[in-house]
Amino acid sequence: MLTSLLTLFVVGIVALVAVGVVLSVIGAVLGIAFGLAGFLLFKVAPVVLVGYVVMRFLAPKQKRLSAEDRRWLES
């Protein structure tokens, strides 16, 4: 009787330790993922957006080909 109670006690402690380790690993992974997402969203994305807008305004406009140029290219 005492042996079975001690066995259940040890199994319960091992289960609690295992669940704690698993939850801590999941928390660490989620923390890293949210940290990286926040960094990319609030630090990198605004710089990329400003660079994109500046390049769109500074890029030379594409001129349409005249009918003669188009015929010359297609021949």
N, C-alpha and C positions, 0 to 999 in steps of 0.2 A: 504493500500500500504506500509506504513512504517512498519507495523507489519510483513508483509511477508518478507520484506528485512532484518529486524532484525532476523527473524527466520532462513532465509537462512545463514546469517552471523554466527549465533550461531552454526547451524548445520555444517557449514564449519570449524569453529574453533574446534569443538568436533571431527570431522573427522580427521583433521590434528594432533590433540593430540593423537588420537587412532592409527593412522598410525605411528607416531613417537614412541609410546610405543611399538608397535608390532615390528618395525624395530630394536629398541634397544634390545629387548628380543632376536630376531633372531641373532643379532650381538654378544650378550653375549654368547649365546649357541655355535655359530660357533667359537668364540674366545676360549672358554674352550675346545672345541673338537680339534681344531688345536693345542692348547697348549699341550694337553694331547698326541696327536699323535706325536708331535715333541719331547716331553720328552721321550716317549717310543721308538721312532725311533733312536734318537741320544744319549740317555743316557743309556737306559736299553738294547737295542738290541746288542750293541757292547760287553757289559759285558756277556750277554747270549751266544753270538757267541764264544767269547774267552773261556768261560767255557765249551761249547760243544766240541770245538776243543781239548782242554786239556784233557777232559774226553775220547775222542776218541783215543788219543795217549797213555794215561795211562791205559786204560782198558785192561785187559788180553785178548789175542786172543783166540777165540774159536777153540778148536782142533776138527778135524773131528773124528768121531767114526770109529773104525776099524770094519771090517765085523763081527768079533767074538762078539764084544760088541753090535753091532746092533742086531745080532741073539739072544743074551742073553736078551736084552731089549724087543724084540718083542715076546719072548716066554712066 
